[in-house]
Amino acid sequence: MGPDTVLTLVQGALEVMLKLSGPILVGGLVVGILVGIVQAVTQIQEMTLTFIPKILITVIIALVAFPWMLHLMMDYTTNLFQAIPKLVR
């Protein structure tokens, strides 16, 4: 197994990681910006106000996207295990 193979495996793992974490992070970012705008407009500077909407949107996105995330992880893992004989040579 050469450096090119290792780089390909790492690149695949990073792509899967970004695909899995992307929707949750973008959702949290959007909600954080919206809450920040509301706080700036209303001048309510409560620190705990930002956490509850972020937690809720994170849980909602995770629940909605869970089947897709599970399918993506299973496909990646299956492909990785199937590639082991080719990688060992």
Secondary structure as GFF3:
##gff-version 3
##sequence-region A 1 89
A	DSSP	alpha_helix	3	42	.	.	.	ID=ss1
A	DSSP	alpha_helix	48	82	.	.	.	ID=ss2
A	DSSP	alpha_helix	84	88	.	.	.	ID=ss3
###
